[in-house]
Amino acid sequence: MNKKDLVGKMASDARLTRSQAALALDAFLEGIRTSLVRGDRVTISGFGTFGVSHRKARKVRNPKSGRAIEIAAKRVPRFAPGVELKSAMESPGEDHGPQ
C-alpha cells in the first residue's frame, strides 16, 4: 500500500473526499515528523511508538578498498510496534502479505 492507496482507504472509511483525506494524512505525518525532529516520542495506542535513536560515531572498513572510514554520529527515526499490532500480525488464518 502506498500513500495514494492509504488516502483512498481513509476517504472511503471516514466518508471524506480524497482531498480531505490527503490533507488529514499530511497533517498527521507532519505532526509525527515535527515531534521527531524535536526529539519527542509519538505514541499511538494500539499501534506503536515512533521515536528517535542516537547512533554513536564509529569506524567501519570499506570492504572493497579495505580502508577505514569514519561515520559521524547521527539521529535516526525508529518505530516500535504496539502489543495490538504485534498480535494482529500473529493472527492465524489471515493473509497479512504484501497488498
WORA-V807705 format. One line per field, one symbol per residue. ss: DSSP state (A for helix, B for strand, O for the rest). A space follows every 50 residues. Layout:
ss->???
This chain:
ss->OOAAAAAAAAAAAAOOOAAAAAAAAAAAAAAAAAAAAAOOOBBBOOOBBB BBBBBOOBBBBOOOOOOBBBBOOBBBBBBBBOAAAAAAAOOOOOOOOOO
